[in-house]
């Protein structure tokens, strides 16, 4: 999706390649759908996408050709508790409360079994390898399997074994992958941050009422989840200080919507994403205007590094 233009002294007059970086945030990540609805409606191009956790879910679906409207319909359907329960496959004692196979199967169906090679847009999803302690950039193979890895919140989902790697939620180290979007070739980066310091106690107390979940385990995961949130937020702010996006959107999501609860407020969360994008339309339109661009000789090298990281 590269705009053609005239050349002058090694430069070319064209619009910049637009990269979209979507953060993790659980139920709050449904706001990404609202942002995409506005970008499509207003003709704001997206050339590549990078996402972590729920941001990875939305980015992957969009790159696979699922429209924002279809994503909204899916989100509204899953806002019903009985639909969410169907995706739960308890796995106590295996390193998480849920096995995650039903969730992966759901995305296989939604994306028609797509691989990264089938996608219409370059895509990178972020996970973390517990063995090496490093980020893993997923860009090959089954997209549904990559989604399963990037959403594997420690304590909630069983980690994903991939070769020698043991993968968990990418938000552990990089919850808003602006740097990954740049490595994909994004020359202008639009980042959407839906994170917030929230209390998950009420959610875990509700889960703890189910007989299949030991109360002691719930108490441990509740404390671990809150501590993980603090760490993730600090790391994200540090990352943003090092690699800044050209535009950062932070939708005004209802405070009671948190990482693990609030899917029943899907309509409100999506609307918050729409409102944030609409308010930023003047900046968005300015960012994608054609300009004189200097070719980046390191782009291919950076993209190659990203692909090598995916082979875990």
MARVEXGU-653162 format. One line per 8 residues: number of its first residue (from 1); for each residue x, y, z of N, C-alpha, C. Coordinates in Angstrom, 2 decimals. Layout:
! residues N
NUM> X/Y/Z/X/Y/Z/X/Y/Z ~ ...;
This chain:
! residues 312
1> 0.84/-1.19/0.00/0.00/0.00/0.00/0.88/1.25/0.00 ~ 1.80/1.32/-0.92/2.75/2.42/-0.97/2.33/3.43/-2.03 ~ 2.17/4.68/-1.61/1.72/5.71/-2.53/2.84/6.05/-3.51 ~ 2.51/6.14/-4.78/3.49/6.49/-5.79/3.60/8.01/-5.89 ~ 4.76/8.48/-6.34/4.94/9.92/-6.49/6.18/10.21/-7.31 ~ 6.49/11.48/-7.49/7.65/11.85/-8.28/8.90/11.92/-7.41 ~ 10.06/11.69/-8.06/11.33/11.67/-7.35/12.08/12.98/-7.57 ~ 12.90/13.32/-6.59/13.74/14.51/-6.70/14.96/14.32/-5.81;
9> 16.13/14.23/-6.44/17.41/14.14/-5.72/17.39/13.09/-4.62 ~ 17.01/11.87/-4.98/17.03/10.79/-4.01/15.83/10.74/-3.09 ~ 14.91/11.68/-3.24/13.71/11.69/-2.42/12.50/11.34/-3.28 ~ 11.42/10.96/-2.63/10.18/10.69/-3.36/9.03/11.37/-2.63 ~ 8.15/11.97/-3.41/7.00/12.66/-2.84/5.84/11.68/-2.75 ~ 5.51/11.26/-1.55/4.45/10.29/-1.33/3.98/10.40/0.11 ~ 2.90/9.70/0.41/2.46/9.67/1.81/3.34/8.67/2.56 ~ 3.55/8.87/3.84/4.35/7.93/4.62/3.60/6.64/4.89;
17> 4.35/5.56/5.11/3.74/4.29/5.51/3.27/4.42/6.96 ~ 2.03/4.05/7.19/1.41/4.24/8.50/1.43/2.93/9.29 ~ 2.03/2.97/10.46/2.03/1.83/11.35/1.08/2.07/12.51 ~ 0.36/1.03/12.90/-0.59/1.13/14.02/-0.11/0.21/15.13 ~ 0.10/0.77/16.32/0.53/0.00/17.49/-0.61/-0.02/18.50 ~ -1.08/-1.22/18.84/-2.24/-1.37/19.73/-1.81/-2.07/21.02 ~ -2.16/-1.45/22.13/-1.72/-1.98/23.43/-2.61/-3.09/23.94 ~ -2.06/-3.83/24.92/-2.88/-4.77/25.65/-3.76/-4.02/26.63;
25> -4.75/-4.72/27.17/-5.64/-4.07/28.12/-6.89/-4.86/28.40 ~ -6.94/-6.12/27.95/-8.12/-6.94/28.21/-9.37/-6.33/27.63 ~ -10.42/-6.28/28.44/-11.70/-5.74/27.97/-11.56/-4.31/27.48 ~ -10.63/-3.56/28.04/-10.40/-2.18/27.61/-9.90/-2.12/26.16 ~ -9.30/-3.22/25.69/-8.78/-3.27/24.34/-9.84/-3.27/23.26 ~ -11.11/-3.45/23.65/-12.18/-3.36/22.65/-12.27/-1.95/22.07 ~ -11.67/-0.97/22.75/-11.65/0.40/22.21/-10.90/0.47/20.90 ~ -9.97/-0.45/20.67/-9.23/-0.47/19.41/-10.18/-0.63/18.22;
33> -11.26/-1.35/18.44/-12.24/-1.56/17.36/-12.85/-0.22/16.96 ~ -13.17/0.61/17.94/-13.73/1.92/17.65/-12.76/2.80/16.89 ~ -11.48/2.73/17.24/-10.47/3.50/16.53/-10.41/3.06/15.07 ~ -10.40/1.76/14.83/-10.35/1.26/13.46/-11.59/1.65/12.66 ~ -12.74/1.67/13.30/-13.96/2.09/12.60/-13.80/3.50/12.05 ~ -13.24/4.39/12.85/-13.07/5.77/12.40/-12.00/5.87/11.32 ~ -10.89/5.16/11.48/-9.84/5.20/10.46/-10.37/4.74/9.10 ~ -11.14/3.68/9.10/-11.71/3.18/7.83/-12.72/4.16/7.26;
41> -13.59/4.66/8.10/-14.63/5.58/7.64/-14.04/6.85/7.04 ~ -12.93/7.33/7.61/-12.33/8.59/7.18/-11.23/8.39/6.14 ~ -10.98/7.13/5.75/-9.97/6.88/4.73/-8.55/7.08/5.21 ~ -8.31/6.93/6.52/-6.95/7.02/7.06/-6.29/5.66/6.84 ~ -5.22/5.58/6.06/-4.64/4.28/5.71/-3.87/3.66/6.87 ~ -3.83/2.34/6.89/-3.00/1.58/7.82/-2.19/0.60/6.98 ~ -0.88/0.68/7.05/-0.02/-0.16/6.22/0.55/-1.36/6.96 ~ 0.71/-1.26/8.27/1.21/-2.38/9.05/0.72/-2.23/10.48;
49> 0.66/-3.37/11.20/0.11/-3.36/12.54/0.97/-4.19/13.49 ~ 1.12/-3.68/14.70/1.79/-4.42/15.77/0.88/-4.36/16.99 ~ 0.74/-5.50/17.67/-0.17/-5.52/18.81/0.29/-6.47/19.89 ~ -0.13/-6.15/21.09/0.14/-6.99/22.25/-1.18/-7.36/22.91 ~ -1.33/-8.62/23.29/-2.49/-9.10/24.03/-3.79/-8.74/23.29 ~ -4.73/-8.03/23.93/-5.97/-7.69/23.23/-5.71/-6.81/22.02 ~ -4.69/-5.97/22.09/-4.31/-5.18/20.92/-3.86/-6.08/19.79 ~ -3.21/-7.18/20.13/-2.80/-8.16/19.12/-3.99/-8.87/18.51;
57> -5.01/-9.14/19.31/-6.23/-9.77/18.81/-6.87/-8.90/17.73 ~ -7.06/-7.63/18.06/-7.73/-6.71/17.12/-6.85/-6.48/15.89 ~ -5.55/-6.30/16.10/-4.64/-6.08/14.96/-4.64/-7.28/14.03 ~ -4.61/-8.48/14.61/-4.57/-9.70/13.80/-5.84/-9.86/12.98 ~ -6.98/-9.62/13.61/-8.25/-9.75/12.89/-8.32/-8.76/11.73 ~ -7.90/-7.53/11.98/-7.95/-6.50/10.94/-7.00/-6.87/9.79 ~ -5.80/-7.34/10.14/-4.83/-7.72/9.10/-5.33/-8.91/8.29 ~ -6.20/-9.72/8.89/-6.75/-10.89/8.20/-7.98/-10.54/7.38;
65> -8.36/-9.27/7.37/-9.48/-8.84/6.55/-10.81/-8.80/7.24 ~ -10.83/-8.97/8.57/-12.09/-8.86/9.32/-12.39/-7.38/9.51 ~ -13.55/-6.95/9.07/-13.89/-5.53/9.14/-14.12/-5.09/10.58 ~ -13.92/-3.79/10.88/-14.21/-3.29/12.23/-15.66/-3.55/12.63 ~ -16.58/-3.49/11.66/-17.99/-3.73/11.97/-18.22/-5.18/12.40 ~ -17.55/-6.12/11.72/-17.67/-7.53/12.12/-17.03/-7.76/13.48 ~ -15.89/-7.11/13.71/-15.25/-7.20/15.02/-16.17/-6.68/16.12 ~ -16.86/-5.60/15.83/-17.80/-5.05/16.81/-18.92/-6.05/17.10;
73> -19.45/-6.68/16.06/-20.50/-7.67/16.26/-20.01/-8.84/17.11 ~ -18.79/-9.29/16.85/-18.22/-10.38/17.64/-18.05/-9.96/19.10 ~ -17.58/-8.75/19.31/-17.37/-8.26/20.67/-18.69/-8.16/21.42 ~ -19.72/-7.69/20.75/-21.02/-7.57/21.40/-21.61/-8.94/21.72 ~ -21.37/-9.90/20.84/-21.86/-11.26/21.10/-21.15/-11.86/22.31 ~ -19.82/-11.62/22.40/-19.05/-12.17/23.51/-19.26/-11.39/24.81 ~ -19.95/-10.25/24.73/-20.23/-9.50/25.95/-21.26/-10.22/26.83 ~ -21.92/-11.20/26.25/-22.86/-12.02/27.02/-22.09/-13.10/27.77;
81> -22.33/-13.17/29.07/-21.56/-14.06/29.94/-21.59/-15.50/29.43 ~ -22.74/-15.97/28.97/-22.82/-17.37/28.55/-21.94/-17.65/27.35 ~ -21.71/-16.64/26.51/-20.83/-16.83/25.36/-19.37/-16.89/25.79 ~ -19.00/-16.05/26.76/-17.63/-16.08/27.27/-17.33/-17.40/27.97 ~ -18.31/-17.89/28.72/-18.12/-19.14/29.46/-17.81/-20.30/28.52 ~ -18.38/-20.26/27.32/-18.14/-21.34/26.35/-16.68/-21.40/25.91 ~ -15.96/-20.30/26.08/-14.55/-20.27/25.69/-13.63/-20.70/26.82 ~ -14.19/-20.92/28.00/-13.38/-21.29/29.16/-13.15/-22.79/29.21;
89> -11.89/-23.18/29.35/-11.55/-24.60/29.52/-10.60/-24.70/30.72 ~ -11.17/-24.88/31.92/-10.38/-24.88/33.15/-9.20/-25.85/33.10 ~ -8.06/-25.37/33.63/-6.85/-26.21/33.65/-6.08/-25.97/34.94 ~ -6.73/-26.07/36.11/-6.01/-25.84/37.37/-4.87/-26.82/37.54 ~ -3.77/-26.32/38.06/-2.61/-27.18/38.27/-1.69/-27.30/37.08 ~ -2.00/-26.59/35.97/-1.17/-26.67/34.76/-0.46/-25.36/34.46 ~ -0.40/-24.46/35.44/0.29/-23.20/35.22/-0.64/-22.05/34.88 ~ -1.94/-22.28/34.96/-2.92/-21.23/34.68/-4.31/-21.74/34.95;
97> -5.27/-20.83/35.03/-6.65/-21.25/35.28/-7.30/-21.84/34.03 ~ -6.88/-21.35/32.84/-7.49/-21.79/31.59/-6.45/-22.38/30.65 ~ -6.84/-23.45/29.95/-5.93/-24.07/28.99/-5.76/-23.21/27.75 ~ -6.84/-22.59/27.28/-6.75/-21.69/26.14/-7.02/-22.32/24.79 ~ -7.27/-23.62/24.74/-7.51/-24.28/23.46/-8.80/-23.80/22.82 ~ -9.84/-23.61/23.61/-11.12/-23.14/23.05/-10.99/-21.73/22.49 ~ -10.20/-20.92/23.16/-9.98/-19.56/22.65/-9.25/-19.61/21.32 ~ -8.21/-20.44/21.24/-7.48/-20.57/19.97/-8.37/-21.11/18.87;
105> -9.20/-22.09/19.19/-10.12/-22.64/18.19/-11.09/-21.57/17.69 ~ -11.53/-20.71/18.60/-12.44/-19.62/18.22/-11.77/-18.71/17.18 ~ -10.51/-18.35/17.41/-9.83/-17.47/16.47/-9.49/-18.19/15.17 ~ -9.26/-19.48/15.23/-9.06/-20.24/13.98/-10.29/-20.12/13.10 ~ -11.47/-20.21/13.72/-12.72/-20.10/12.94/-12.93/-18.68/12.45 ~ -12.72/-17.70/13.33/-12.94/-16.30/12.95/-12.04/-15.88/11.80 ~ -10.79/-16.35/11.81/-9.80/-15.93/10.81/-9.65/-16.95/9.69 ~ -10.55/-17.96/9.65/-10.52/-18.97/8.60/-9.17/-19.66/8.49;
113> -8.55/-19.93/9.63/-7.28/-20.65/9.64/-6.12/-19.90/9.01 ~ -6.18/-18.57/9.00/-5.15/-17.77/8.33/-3.77/-17.95/8.94 ~ -2.76/-17.92/8.08/-1.37/-17.83/8.51/-0.90/-16.39/8.26 ~ 0.27/-16.05/8.77/0.80/-14.70/8.56/1.01/-14.44/7.07 ~ 1.32/-15.49/6.31/1.53/-15.33/4.87/0.25/-14.97/4.14 ~ -0.91/-15.24/4.74/-2.19/-14.96/4.11/-2.69/-13.54/4.34 ~ -2.06/-12.81/5.23/-2.59/-11.52/5.67/-2.44/-10.43/4.61 ~ -3.37/-9.49/4.64/-3.34/-8.38/3.69/-2.43/-7.25/4.17;
121> -2.07/-7.24/5.45/-1.19/-6.23/6.02/-0.07/-6.91/6.80 ~ 1.15/-6.37/6.76/2.20/-6.89/7.63/1.76/-6.78/9.09 ~ 2.01/-7.84/9.85/1.55/-7.91/11.23/2.62/-8.51/12.12 ~ 2.75/-7.99/13.33/3.65/-8.57/14.33/2.94/-8.57/15.67 ~ 2.94/-9.72/16.34/2.36/-9.84/17.66/3.48/-10.09/18.66 ~ 3.32/-9.56/19.86/4.39/-9.62/20.85/4.04/-10.62/21.95 ~ 4.99/-11.50/22.24/4.89/-12.41/23.38/6.21/-12.33/24.14 ~ 6.29/-13.02/25.26/7.52/-13.04/26.07/7.87/-14.49/26.38;
129> 9.12/-14.85/26.19/9.60/-16.19/26.48/10.10/-16.23/27.93 ~ 9.44/-17.02/28.77/9.83/-17.12/30.17/11.21/-17.74/30.34 ~ 11.62/-18.57/29.40/12.93/-19.24/29.52/14.07/-18.25/29.28 ~ 13.97/-17.44/28.24/15.04/-16.51/27.91/14.86/-15.14/28.55 ~ 13.61/-14.84/28.95/13.33/-13.52/29.51/13.30/-12.43/28.46 ~ 13.11/-12.82/27.19/13.14/-11.87/26.08/11.79/-11.78/25.37 ~ 11.60/-10.63/24.70/10.44/-10.50/23.82/10.58/-11.46/22.65 ~ 9.45/-11.95/22.17/9.41/-12.76/20.96/8.42/-12.10/20.01;
137> 8.89/-11.75/18.82/8.03/-11.10/17.83/7.49/-12.18/16.89 ~ 6.19/-12.41/16.94/5.56/-13.49/16.18/5.10/-12.97/14.82 ~ 5.63/-13.57/13.76/5.31/-13.15/12.39/5.20/-14.32/11.43 ~ 5.16/-15.51/11.94/5.11/-16.69/11.06/4.13/-17.71/11.60 ~ 3.63/-18.57/10.68/2.76/-19.65/11.08/1.33/-19.24/11.32 ~ 0.64/-20.01/12.16/-0.77/-19.78/12.43/-0.99/-18.48/13.20 ~ -1.88/-17.64/12.69/-2.19/-16.39/13.38/-2.93/-16.67/14.69 ~ -3.83/-17.65/14.68/-4.58/-17.99/15.89/-3.65/-18.47/16.99;
145> -2.62/-19.24/16.62/-1.65/-19.71/17.61/-0.86/-18.54/18.18 ~ -0.53/-17.56/17.34/0.19/-16.37/17.81/-0.69/-15.55/18.75 ~ -1.98/-15.46/18.43/-2.91/-14.76/19.32/-2.96/-15.45/20.67 ~ -3.04/-16.77/20.64/-3.08/-17.55/21.89/-1.86/-17.23/22.76 ~ -0.70/-17.02/22.14/0.51/-16.70/22.90/0.48/-15.29/23.45 ~ 0.11/-14.32/22.61/0.18/-12.92/23.05/-0.84/-12.58/24.13 ~ -1.93/-13.37/24.26/-2.94/-13.08/25.29/-2.74/-13.90/26.56 ~ -1.65/-14.67/26.63/-1.46/-15.60/27.75/-1.04/-14.88/29.03;
153> -1.97/-14.17/29.62/-1.71/-13.45/30.86/-1.30/-14.45/31.94 ~ -0.11/-14.27/32.53/0.34/-15.21/33.56/-0.67/-15.36/34.69 ~ -0.94/-16.61/35.04/-1.90/-16.89/36.08/-3.29/-17.19/35.55 ~ -3.62/-16.59/34.41/-4.93/-16.83/33.81/-4.87/-17.95/32.78 ~ -3.96/-17.81/31.80/-3.80/-18.84/30.77/-2.53/-19.65/31.00 ~ -2.59/-20.91/30.65/-1.41/-21.76/30.65/-0.44/-21.22/29.60 ~ 0.85/-21.08/29.91/1.82/-20.61/28.90/1.82/-21.51/27.67 ~ 2.25/-20.94/26.54/2.30/-21.67/25.28/3.70/-22.20/25.05;
161> 3.83/-23.50/24.87/5.12/-24.10/24.54/5.31/-24.07/23.03 ~ 6.37/-23.40/22.60/6.66/-23.29/21.17/8.15/-23.56/20.97 ~ 8.47/-24.80/20.56/9.87/-25.18/20.49/10.45/-25.20/21.89 ~ 11.55/-24.48/22.08/12.17/-24.39/23.40/11.61/-23.23/24.22 ~ 10.74/-22.44/23.61/10.21/-21.26/24.29/8.94/-21.59/25.07 ~ 8.71/-20.83/26.12/7.49/-20.92/26.92/6.90/-19.53/26.95 ~ 5.89/-19.31/26.11/5.41/-17.96/25.82/4.24/-17.53/26.69 ~ 4.32/-16.24/27.11/3.23/-15.61/27.85/2.94/-14.25/27.23;
169> 1.96/-13.59/27.79/1.48/-12.28/27.32/2.64/-11.31/27.07 ~ 2.65/-10.71/25.88/3.71/-9.76/25.53/3.73/-8.51/26.38 ~ 2.60/-8.23/27.05/2.54/-7.05/27.89/3.49/-7.10/29.08 ~ 4.00/-8.28/29.38/4.96/-8.41/30.49/6.18/-7.52/30.24 ~ 6.58/-7.38/28.97/7.75/-6.55/28.64/7.44/-5.40/27.69 ~ 6.42/-5.55/26.84/6.16/-4.51/25.82/4.68/-4.43/25.53 ~ 3.97/-3.69/26.36/2.51/-3.65/26.24/2.02/-2.73/25.14 ~ 2.83/-1.78/24.69/2.45/-0.89/23.60/3.59/-0.88/22.59;
177> 3.58/-1.78/21.60/4.76/-2.04/20.75/4.99/-1.02/19.64 ~ 5.26/0.21/20.03/5.57/1.26/19.06/6.83/0.89/18.29 ~ 7.85/0.39/19.00/9.11/0.03/18.35/8.92/-1.09/17.33 ~ 8.03/-2.02/17.63/7.77/-3.14/16.72/7.09/-2.63/15.44 ~ 6.17/-1.68/15.59/5.50/-1.09/14.42/6.50/-0.37/13.53 ~ 7.48/0.30/14.13/8.51/0.96/13.34/9.38/-0.06/12.61 ~ 9.69/-1.16/13.30/10.51/-2.20/12.67/9.79/-2.87/11.50 ~ 8.46/-2.81/11.50/7.68/-3.36/10.38/7.72/-2.45/9.16;
185> 8.26/-1.25/9.33/8.34/-0.32/8.22/7.43/0.89/8.36 ~ 6.80/1.03/9.52/5.96/2.20/9.74/6.80/3.46/9.84 ~ 6.50/4.44/9.01/7.23/5.72/9.03/6.50/6.74/9.90 ~ 5.21/6.56/10.01/4.38/7.35/10.93/3.66/6.35/11.81 ~ 3.78/6.49/13.12/3.19/5.51/14.03/2.05/6.14/14.82 ~ 0.89/5.52/14.70/-0.28/5.87/15.52/-0.38/4.80/16.60 ~ -0.30/5.21/17.85/-0.36/4.25/18.96/-1.65/4.47/19.74 ~ -2.25/3.37/20.16/-3.48/3.44/20.97/-3.21/2.72/22.29;
193> -3.27/3.49/23.37/-2.98/2.96/24.70/-4.28/2.88/25.50 ~ -4.65/1.66/25.90/-5.90/1.48/26.65/-5.64/1.00/28.07 ~ -4.38/1.05/28.49/-4.06/0.56/29.83/-4.49/1.55/30.90 ~ -4.70/1.03/32.10/-5.04/1.87/33.25/-4.80/1.07/34.51 ~ -4.38/1.76/35.55/-4.21/1.09/36.83/-5.58/0.80/37.40 ~ -5.94/-0.47/37.47/-7.26/-0.86/37.96/-7.13/-1.96/38.99 ~ -8.17/-2.15/39.74/-8.20/-3.22/40.73/-8.95/-4.41/40.15 ~ -8.33/-5.58/40.17/-8.95/-6.79/39.64/-9.56/-7.66/40.74;
201> -9.55/-7.16/41.99/-10.00/-7.99/43.11/-11.42/-8.51/42.92 ~ -12.32/-7.63/42.47/-13.72/-8.03/42.33/-13.86/-9.17/41.32 ~ -13.08/-9.10/40.23/-13.14/-10.15/39.22/-12.71/-11.49/39.82 ~ -11.55/-11.49/40.48/-11.03/-12.74/41.02/-11.92/-13.29/42.13 ~ -12.56/-12.42/42.91/-13.48/-12.89/43.93/-14.67/-13.60/43.30 ~ -15.13/-13.07/42.17/-16.23/-13.71/41.45/-15.82/-15.08/40.92 ~ -14.61/-15.13/40.32/-14.11/-16.41/39.81/-13.96/-17.41/40.94 ~ -13.53/-16.93/42.10/-13.28/-17.80/43.22/-14.52/-18.49/43.76;
209> -15.70/-18.02/43.39/-16.94/-18.66/43.84/-17.19/-19.98/43.12 ~ -16.49/-20.20/42.00/-16.68/-21.45/41.27/-15.94/-22.57/41.98 ~ -16.57/-23.71/42.06/-16.02/-24.83/42.83/-14.71/-25.36/42.26 ~ -14.50/-25.20/40.94/-13.30/-25.79/40.34/-12.04/-24.97/40.64 ~ -12.18/-23.80/41.26/-11.03/-22.94/41.52/-10.75/-22.87/43.03 ~ -9.61/-23.36/43.50/-9.27/-23.29/44.92/-9.14/-21.84/45.39 ~ -9.68/-21.56/46.58/-9.64/-20.19/47.10/-8.23/-19.67/47.29 ~ -7.30/-20.53/47.72/-5.92/-20.11/47.93/-5.29/-19.67/46.60;
217> -5.61/-20.39/45.53/-5.08/-20.03/44.21/-5.60/-18.67/43.77 ~ -6.87/-18.40/44.04/-7.45/-17.12/43.66/-6.74/-15.98/44.38 ~ -6.48/-16.14/45.66/-5.80/-15.08/46.41/-4.41/-14.81/45.85 ~ -3.72/-15.90/45.49/-2.38/-15.74/44.93/-2.43/-15.01/43.59 ~ -3.33/-15.44/42.71/-3.41/-14.84/41.37/-3.85/-13.38/41.47 ~ -4.74/-13.07/42.41/-5.21/-11.70/42.58/-4.05/-10.76/42.89 ~ -3.21/-11.15/43.85/-2.07/-10.32/44.22/-1.05/-10.26/43.08 ~ -0.81/-11.42/42.45/0.14/-11.48/41.34/-0.31/-10.58/40.19;
225> -1.62/-10.61/39.90/-2.17/-9.80/38.80/-1.96/-8.32/39.06 ~ -2.20/-7.89/40.27/-2.05/-6.46/40.59/-0.58/-6.05/40.50 ~ 0.33/-6.90/41.02/1.75/-6.59/40.95/2.23/-6.54/39.50 ~ 1.72/-7.47/38.67/2.09/-7.50/37.26/1.65/-6.22/36.55 ~ 0.47/-5.74/36.90/-0.04/-4.50/36.30/0.87/-3.32/36.58 ~ 1.34/-3.22/37.84/2.23/-2.13/38.22/3.52/-2.19/37.39 ~ 4.08/-3.38/37.27/5.32/-3.56/36.51/5.12/-3.23/35.04 ~ 4.02/-3.72/34.46/3.76/-3.49/33.04/3.61/-2.01/32.73;
233> 2.93/-1.29/33.63/2.73/0.14/33.41/4.06/0.89/33.44 ~ 4.92/0.54/34.40/6.22/1.20/34.50/7.07/0.93/33.27 ~ 7.08/-0.32/32.80/7.86/-0.66/31.61/7.32/0.06/30.37 ~ 6.00/0.18/30.28/5.41/0.84/29.12/5.82/2.30/29.07 ~ 5.79/2.99/30.20/6.17/4.41/30.21/7.64/4.57/29.84 ~ 8.46/3.63/30.26/9.88/3.69/29.91/10.07/3.48/28.42 ~ 9.34/2.53/27.84/9.41/2.27/26.40/8.98/3.51/25.61 ~ 7.89/4.14/26.06/7.38/5.31/25.35/8.38/6.47/25.39;
241> 9.15/6.56/26.46/10.16/7.60/26.55/11.30/7.35/25.56 ~ 11.55/6.08/25.25/12.63/5.72/24.34/12.20/5.78/22.88 ~ 11.00/5.30/22.58/10.49/5.28/21.20/9.09/5.88/21.21 ~ 8.99/7.11/20.79/7.71/7.82/20.85/6.93/7.68/19.55 ~ 5.61/7.48/19.66/4.78/7.44/18.45/4.57/8.86/17.93 ~ 4.11/8.97/16.71/3.80/10.28/16.15/2.48/10.81/16.69 ~ 1.60/9.88/17.07/0.33/10.26/17.68/-0.05/9.18/18.69 ~ -0.35/9.60/19.90/-0.75/8.67/20.95/-2.20/8.94/21.35;
249> -3.06/7.93/21.16/-4.47/8.05/21.53/-4.69/7.27/22.83 ~ -5.38/7.91/23.78/-5.73/7.26/25.04/-7.23/7.44/25.26 ~ -8.04/6.50/24.76/-9.50/6.62/24.88/-9.94/6.73/26.34 ~ -11.00/7.51/26.54/-11.57/7.69/27.88/-12.52/6.54/28.18 ~ -11.98/5.43/28.60/-12.74/4.21/28.85/-13.32/4.26/30.26 ~ -14.56/3.82/30.46/-15.14/3.81/31.81/-14.20/3.16/32.82 ~ -14.04/3.79/33.98/-13.06/3.34/34.98/-13.32/1.93/35.47 ~ -14.59/1.52/35.49/-14.90/0.19/36.02/-14.56/-0.93/35.05;
257> -14.21/-0.59/33.81/-13.79/-1.60/32.84/-12.30/-1.85/33.05 ~ -11.94/-3.09/33.33/-10.56/-3.41/33.64/-10.05/-4.49/32.69 ~ -8.89/-5.02/33.01/-8.28/-6.02/32.13/-9.15/-7.27/32.01 ~ -9.66/-7.73/33.14/-10.35/-9.01/33.15/-11.85/-8.92/33.35 ~ -12.36/-7.73/33.52/-13.80/-7.58/33.68/-14.26/-6.37/32.87 ~ -15.53/-6.37/32.51/-16.06/-5.25/31.76/-16.41/-5.58/30.32 ~ -16.31/-6.86/29.93/-16.69/-7.22/28.56/-18.17/-6.93/28.31 ~ -18.96/-6.89/29.38/-20.36/-6.54/29.23/-20.58/-5.09/28.85;
265> -19.53/-4.28/28.94/-19.61/-2.87/28.54/-18.99/-2.66/27.16 ~ -18.98/-3.70/26.36/-18.32/-3.63/25.05/-18.76/-2.44/24.22 ~ -20.05/-2.18/24.18/-20.55/-1.08/23.35/-19.97/0.26/23.80 ~ -19.90/0.47/25.13/-19.36/1.72/25.65/-17.86/1.84/25.39 ~ -17.14/0.73/25.51/-15.69/0.76/25.30/-15.36/1.04/23.83 ~ -16.08/0.42/22.93/-15.87/0.68/21.50/-16.18/2.13/21.17 ~ -17.24/2.65/21.76/-17.61/4.05/21.54/-16.52/4.99/22.04 ~ -15.85/4.62/23.13/-14.75/5.44/23.65/-13.61/5.50/22.65;
273> -13.33/4.38/22.00/-12.30/4.36/20.97/-12.67/5.24/19.78 ~ -13.93/5.17/19.38/-14.40/6.03/18.29/-14.24/7.51/18.65 ~ -14.63/7.88/19.85/-14.57/9.27/20.27/-13.13/9.79/20.28 ~ -12.19/8.95/20.74/-10.79/9.37/20.78/-10.24/9.60/19.38 ~ -10.58/8.70/18.44/-10.10/8.85/17.07/-10.74/10.05/16.38 ~ -12.03/10.26/16.62/-12.71/11.40/16.01/-12.13/12.72/16.51 ~ -11.80/12.78/17.79/-11.22/14.01/18.34/-9.84/14.30/17.75 ~ -9.15/13.24/17.31/-7.80/13.40/16.77/-7.76/13.46/15.25;
281> -8.90/13.58/14.60/-8.93/13.55/13.14/-8.05/14.61/12.48 ~ -8.01/15.85/12.98/-7.11/16.83/12.34/-5.65/16.37/12.34 ~ -5.18/15.81/13.47/-3.80/15.31/13.53/-3.62/14.09/12.64 ~ -4.61/13.21/12.62/-4.51/12.01/11.79/-4.40/12.37/10.31 ~ -5.23/13.31/9.88/-5.20/13.71/8.46/-3.88/14.36/8.10 ~ -3.33/15.14/9.03/-2.06/15.80/8.77/-0.93/14.78/8.67 ~ -0.95/13.75/9.51/0.12/12.76/9.53/0.22/11.98/8.22 ~ -0.89/11.75/7.55/-0.87/10.91/6.35/-0.78/11.71/5.06;
289> -0.56/13.02/5.16/-0.41/13.84/3.96/0.88/13.49/3.22 ~ 0.86/13.45/1.89/2.09/13.20/1.13/3.16/14.23/1.45 ~ 4.42/13.78/1.40/5.54/14.66/1.70/6.78/14.11/1.01 ~ 7.85/14.89/1.02/9.11/14.39/0.47/9.72/13.43/1.48 ~ 9.93/12.18/1.05/10.43/11.15/1.94/11.81/10.70/1.49 ~ 12.70/10.48/2.45/14.03/9.94/2.18/14.00/8.44/2.43 ~ 14.38/7.60/1.46/14.37/6.14/1.67/15.19/5.75/2.90 ~ 14.71/4.78/3.65/15.38/4.30/4.86/16.21/3.06/4.50;
297> 17.55/3.17/4.45/18.38/2.03/4.05/18.38/0.90/5.08 ~ 17.93/1.15/6.30/17.94/0.13/7.35/16.62/-0.59/7.48 ~ 15.61/-0.20/6.68/14.28/-0.78/6.84/14.29/-2.30/6.64 ~ 14.91/-2.77/5.57/14.93/-4.21/5.29/15.65/-4.97/6.39 ~ 16.75/-4.39/6.90/17.49/-5.04/7.96/16.64/-5.18/9.21 ~ 15.93/-4.11/9.58/15.10/-4.14/10.78/13.99/-5.17/10.64 ~ 13.36/-5.22/9.47/12.29/-6.18/9.25/12.83/-7.61/9.30 ~ 14.04/-7.82/8.80/14.65/-9.14/8.84/14.91/-9.60/10.26;
305> 15.34/-8.69/11.12/15.59/-9.02/12.52/14.30/-9.45/13.17 ~ 13.21/-8.73/12.87/11.92/-9.09/13.44/11.51/-10.49/13.04 ~ 11.73/-10.87/11.79/11.34/-12.19/11.32/12.17/-13.28/11.98 ~ 13.47/-13.03/12.20/14.27/-14.04/12.87/13.79/-14.27/14.28 ~ 13.33/-13.22/14.95/12.85/-13.36/16.32/11.60/-14.20/16.41 ~ 10.90/-14.35/15.30/9.63/-15.08/15.31/9.83/-16.59/15.32 ~ 11.00/-17.07/15.00/11.21/-18.52/14.84/11.54/-19.19/16.16 ~ 10.66/-19.05/17.12/10.85/-19.70/18.43/9.85/-20.81/18.59;
